[in-house]
């Protein structure tokens, strides 16, 4: 897998992930499930620098 996510997008993805993961501490309700969605950008965009959505859209922000 070639990297598709650049540094700026990794930082933004990390901030969004932390924001969504903070919803896990909300007691009960549907907001807690949105917190689990925060794992996706944290692992995909921030962790391995690869995003399938970027490939589908034809976007590459990583400098090769």
N, C-alpha and C positions, 0 to 999 in steps of 0.2 A: 504494500500500500504506500503510495506516494503521499507526502503531507499536502493537505489542501488548506490548512488554517494557519494564518499568519499570527504574529505576536500580538497585534492590536485585537484581533478577534479572540485570541486565547484569553486576554485580560478581560474583555467584555463578557465572554462566556463564563469565566470564573466568577465574576461579580454577579451575573444572573443566577448562576448555580447556587452561590452562597445565599442569595436572596430567597430563592425557592426552597432551599434546604432549611432555612429558618422557619418555614411554615410547619416543619415537623414538630415543633414544640407547642403548636396550637392544640389545646386539648379538644379532641373530638372534631366532628364536622368534616365537610368535604375539603376544606382547605388543606388538611393534612395530606391528602392524596396528591395534591399539586406539589407538595414538598418532595415527594418521591420522583417527580418528573425532573427535579433538579439534578438527579444523578446522571441523566443522559448527557447534558452539555458538559458536565464536570468530567466525565470519563471520555467522551468522544472528542469534543473540541479542545478541551484544556489538557487532557491527559495524553492522548495519542496523536494529536494534531491532524485528525482525519474526520471529515464530516460528509456523510452520504448526501445530505441536502445540497451541499456545495457542488458535488459532482453532478447531481441532477439539474442544478441551475447553471452549470458550466462556469462556476466561479472558483477562482483559486487566488487566495490572498497571501499564500506563502511564497517567499522569494526562493527560487530554486538555485 
